Amino acid sequence: MARLKDQVALVTGGASGLGEAIVARFVAEGARVGVLDRSTEGCDALASRYADRIVCTVGDVRSYDDNAAAVQACLDRFGRLDAAVGNAGIWDYSLPLVELPVEKLAAAFDELFHVNVLGYLMLAKAALKPLVESRGSLTFTVSNAGFYAGGGGALYTATKHAAVGLIRQLAHELAPYVRVNGVAPGAIATQLQGPASLGMEERRFPGASMERRAHDFVPIGRMPSAAEYAGAYVMFASREDNVPATGSVLNHDGGFGVRGLVAVPRGGDRLLEQLGLASGESGGTS
């Protein structure tokens, strides 16, 4: 069943990584999708792939005008807006405070908070009227760093904690007309960039090396793909599935919250052997 049939959704940062996976899943579930992304090449590729199912706007999530243009593009092309997903973000590559140059601190703070928090506010502000009219939903990408230390440096972690607070406040302010929720992914092999203010704009998330080591630190035993995270966004956008949910953040992170204080990040590595189902080490979920 197409869970998003006849819905129109807008996804920021939808031309690469997790955002691209969300777009693909939304289209597969029957939605027509608008995208706001800074990559002209990425937007062109989406337009070529999905034809009349998609409308792309090239712009900066920090700009209200660009967010408003993306919303208007959805209204002009598809006639409505049912869901908006704030997903675009940057990472500080876990740079600790002691290594953060004092002369770059203010600029890095501004850049990370403007992209990761102000970008969400700009989307919410631009999409507010059509979402109220459609009794729609807002969903924001958080991170395991919104709940636990070690998922980023001080600046990134602060932005993701701020995103959790923003979700709860907007859920209060927009009830009962718009449901506001979040998805907090864990480690993911994606094209997450760093802030230009720290000279990290050309860096890329070390997904391949983390995938090789995932069994040692991810409780489910492997790193989920971007496509495997995308279903959570479908659930929050679905008019059948999200009825009870507002102000919620789904810890959709491979089990980081249950790692515990022991050396091995899960307690069930010997379960198959102990139950006589198999011998040897489990490779995690499939």
C-alpha positions as CSV (number, residue, x, y, z in Angstrom):
1,M,0.0,0.0,0.0
2,A,1.3,3.5,-0.9
3,R,1.2,5.2,2.5
4,L,1.8,8.7,1.1
5,K,-0.5,8.5,-1.9
6,D,-1.6,11.9,-3.1
7,Q,0.5,13.7,-0.5
8,V,2.9,16.5,-1.3
9,A,6.1,16.7,0.7
10,L,9.1,19.1,0.8
11,V,12.5,17.8,1.8
12,T,15.5,20.1,2.5
13,G,18.9,18.7,1.6
14,G,17.1,16.2,-0.6
15,A,19.7,15.9,-3.3
16,S,22.2,13.7,-1.5
17,G,22.7,11.3,1.4
18,L,19.9,10.7,3.8
19,G,17.8,13.4,2.1
20,E,18.0,11.7,-1.2
21,A,16.9,8.4,0.4
22,I,13.9,10.1,2.0
23,V,13.0,11.5,-1.4
24,A,13.2,8.1,-3.0
25,R,11.1,6.5,-0.4
26,F,8.5,9.2,-0.4
27,V,8.1,8.9,-4.2
28,A,7.9,5.1,-3.9
29,E,5.1,5.6,-1.3
30,G,3.1,7.6,-3.7
31,A,4.1,11.2,-2.8
32,R,5.0,14.1,-5.0
33,V,8.1,15.8,-3.6
34,G,9.7,19.2,-3.5
35,V,13.4,19.5,-2.7
36,L,15.4,22.5,-1.5
37,D,19.1,21.9,-2.0
38,R,22.2,24.0,-2.7
39,S,23.5,21.6,-5.4
40,T,22.3,22.4,-8.9
41,E,23.8,19.1,-10.2
42,G,22.0,17.1,-7.5
43,C,18.7,18.8,-8.2
44,D,19.1,18.2,-12.0
45,A,19.8,14.5,-11.3
46,L,16.6,14.3,-9.2
47,A,14.5,16.0,-11.9
48,S,15.9,13.6,-14.5
49,R,15.2,10.6,-12.3
50,Y,11.7,11.4,-11.1
51,A,10.3,13.7,-13.9
52,D,6.8,15.0,-13.0
53,R,7.0,13.5,-9.4
54,I,9.4,16.1,-8.2
55,V,10.1,19.9,-8.2
56,C,13.5,21.2,-7.2
57,T,14.6,24.6,-5.9
58,V,18.3,25.4,-5.6
59,G,18.9,27.5,-2.5
60,D,20.2,27.9,1.0
61,V,18.2,26.6,3.9
62,R,19.4,29.6,6.0
63,S,17.4,31.9,3.7
64,Y,13.7,32.5,4.4
65,D,13.3,33.5,0.8
66,D,14.8,30.3,-0.5
67,N,12.6,28.2,1.8
68,A,9.5,30.2,0.7
69,A,10.4,29.7,-2.9
70,A,10.6,25.9,-2.4
71,V,7.2,26.0,-0.7
72,Q,5.7,28.0,-3.5
73,A,7.2,25.7,-6.1
74,C,5.3,22.8,-4.4
75,L,2.1,24.8,-4.4
76,D,2.5,26.0,-8.0
77,R,3.3,22.5,-9.3
78,F,1.2,20.2,-7.0
79,G,-1.4,22.5,-5.5
80,R,-0.8,21.8,-1.8
81,L,1.7,20.8,0.9
82,D,1.1,18.0,3.3
83,A,4.5,17.4,4.9
84,A,7.8,19.2,5.3
85,V,11.1,17.5,6.3
86,G,13.9,19.6,7.6
87,N,16.9,17.5,6.9
88,A,19.8,19.6,5.6
89,G,22.7,19.8,8.1
90,I,26.4,20.0,8.6
91,W,28.7,18.2,11.0
92,D,31.7,19.4,12.9
93,Y,33.6,16.1,12.6
94,S,33.6,15.7,16.4
95,L,36.1,18.6,16.8
96,P,36.6,19.0,20.6
97,L,36.5,22.4,22.2
98,V,40.2,22.2,23.2
99,E,41.1,22.0,19.5
100,L,38.7,24.6,18.3
101,P,40.7,27.8,17.5
102,V,39.3,30.7,19.5
103,E,39.4,33.0,16.5
104,K,37.1,30.6,14.6
105,L,34.7,29.8,17.4
106,A,32.1,32.5,16.8
107,A,32.0,32.0,13.1
108,A,31.7,28.2,13.5
109,F,29.0,28.6,16.1
110,D,27.1,30.9,13.7
111,E,27.5,28.6,10.7
112,L,26.4,25.4,12.5
113,F,23.5,26.9,14.3
114,H,22.3,28.8,11.2
115,V,22.3,25.6,9.0
116,N,21.2,23.0,11.7
117,V,18.7,25.1,13.7
118,L,17.8,28.3,11.8
119,G,17.3,26.3,8.6
120,Y,14.6,24.3,10.4
121,L,13.0,27.4,11.7
122,M,13.0,29.0,8.3
123,L,11.4,25.9,6.8
124,A,8.7,25.9,9.5
125,K,8.0,29.6,9.0
126,A,7.8,29.3,5.2
127,A,5.6,26.2,5.3
128,L,3.4,27.1,8.2
129,K,0.3,28.4,6.3
130,P,-0.1,25.5,3.8
131,L,0.7,22.9,6.5
132,V,-2.0,24.4,8.7
133,E,-4.4,24.4,5.8
134,S,-3.7,20.7,5.0
135,R,-3.5,19.6,8.7
136,G,0.0,18.4,7.8
137,S,3.3,17.5,9.5
138,L,6.8,18.7,10.1
139,T,9.6,16.3,10.7
140,F,13.2,17.3,11.5
141,T,16.3,15.2,11.4
142,V,18.0,15.2,14.8
143,S,20.9,12.7,15.5
144,N,22.0,10.5,18.3
145,A,24.0,13.5,19.3
146,G,20.7,15.1,20.3
147,F,20.7,12.7,23.3
148,Y,24.2,11.4,23.9
149,A,27.7,12.7,24.0
150,G,30.3,11.6,21.5
151,G,28.2,11.9,18.3
152,G,29.9,15.2,17.4
153,G,31.8,18.0,18.9
154,A,30.4,20.6,21.3
155,L,28.9,22.8,18.5
156,Y,27.2,20.0,16.6
157,T,25.9,18.4,19.7
158,A,24.5,21.7,20.9
159,T,22.7,22.2,17.6
160,K,21.1,18.8,17.8
161,H,20.0,19.3,21.4
162,A,18.5,22.6,20.2
163,A,16.6,20.8,17.5
164,V,15.0,18.5,20.1
165,G,13.8,21.6,22.0
166,L,12.6,23.2,18.8
167,I,10.5,20.1,17.9
168,R,8.8,20.1,21.3
169,Q,8.1,23.9,21.3
170,L,6.7,23.9,17.8
171,A,4.6,20.8,18.5
172,H,3.0,22.8,21.4
173,E,2.6,26.0,19.3
174,L,1.1,24.3,16.2
175,A,-1.2,21.8,17.9
176,P,-3.8,20.7,16.9
177,Y,-3.2,21.7,13.3
178,V,0.4,20.5,12.5
179,R,2.1,17.5,14.0
180,V,5.8,18.1,14.7
181,N,8.2,15.2,15.2
182,G,11.9,14.2,14.8
183,V,14.0,11.3,13.7
184,A,17.3,10.8,15.4
185,P,19.5,8.6,13.2
186,G,22.7,7.0,14.4
187,A,25.8,6.4,12.3
188,I,25.2,6.5,8.6
189,A,27.4,6.4,5.5
190,T,26.3,9.7,3.9
191,Q,27.8,12.8,2.3
192,L,27.6,15.0,5.4
193,Q,29.8,18.0,5.0
194,G,31.6,20.2,7.5
195,P,31.4,23.9,8.1
196,A,33.4,26.2,5.8
197,S,34.3,28.4,8.8
198,L,36.5,25.5,10.0
199,G,37.8,24.6,6.5
200,M,35.8,21.4,6.5
201,E,33.5,22.1,3.5
202,E,35.3,19.6,1.4
203,R,35.5,16.8,4.0
204,R,33.2,13.8,3.7
205,F,31.8,11.6,6.4
206,P,34.1,8.5,6.8
207,G,31.3,6.2,6.1
208,A,33.3,3.3,4.5
209,S,35.7,3.0,7.5
210,M,32.8,3.3,10.0
211,E,30.9,0.5,8.1
212,R,34.0,-1.8,8.5
213,R,34.1,-1.1,12.2
214,A,30.3,-1.0,12.8
215,H,30.1,-4.5,14.4
216,D,32.4,-3.2,17.2
217,F,30.3,-0.2,18.2
218,V,26.8,-0.4,16.8
219,P,24.5,-2.6,19.0
220,I,22.6,-4.1,16.0
221,G,25.9,-5.2,14.6
222,R,26.1,-3.2,11.4
223,M,25.6,0.4,10.1
224,P,22.1,0.9,8.6
225,S,21.9,2.4,5.1
226,A,20.3,5.7,4.3
227,A,17.4,3.9,2.7
228,E,16.8,1.9,5.9
229,Y,16.5,5.1,7.9
230,A,14.0,6.6,5.5
231,G,11.0,4.6,6.6
232,A,10.8,6.5,9.9
233,Y,10.1,9.7,7.9
234,V,7.3,7.9,6.0
235,M,5.7,6.9,9.3
236,F,5.7,10.5,10.6
237,A,4.4,11.9,7.3
238,S,1.7,9.2,6.9
239,R,-1.8,10.4,7.8
240,E,-2.7,6.9,9.1
241,D,0.4,6.3,11.2
242,N,1.2,9.6,12.8
243,V,-2.1,10.4,14.4
244,P,-0.9,10.0,18.0
245,A,2.6,11.5,17.4
246,T,3.6,15.1,18.0
247,G,6.5,16.3,20.0
248,S,8.1,12.9,19.6
249,V,11.7,12.1,18.6
250,L,12.4,8.6,17.4
251,N,15.8,7.3,18.5
252,H,16.3,5.4,15.3
253,D,20.0,4.8,15.8
254,G,20.9,1.2,15.8
255,G,20.6,0.9,19.6
256,F,23.1,3.4,20.9
257,G,20.9,4.0,24.0
258,V,21.3,0.4,25.1
259,R,25.1,0.1,24.6
260,G,25.6,-0.1,28.4
261,L,28.8,0.3,30.2
262,V,30.5,-2.9,29.1
263,A,33.1,-3.5,26.5
264,V,30.8,-5.2,24.0
265,P,28.0,-2.9,22.8
266,R,25.3,-5.6,23.1
267,G,24.4,-8.4,25.5
268,G,23.1,-11.0,23.0
269,D,26.2,-11.9,21.1
270,R,26.1,-15.5,22.5
271,L,22.3,-15.9,22.3
272,L,22.3,-18.3,19.3
273,E,24.9,-20.5,20.9
274,Q,23.2,-20.4,24.3
275,L,19.8,-21.4,22.7
276,G,21.3,-24.1,20.6
277,L,20.3,-22.4,17.4
278,A,23.8,-21.9,16.0
279,S,27.4,-21.8,17.0
280,G,29.9,-18.9,16.8
281,E,29.5,-15.2,16.7
282,S,26.3,-13.5,15.4
283,G,26.8,-11.0,12.6
284,G,24.0,-8.8,13.8
285,T,20.7,-8.1,12.0
286,S,20.2,-8.7,8.3
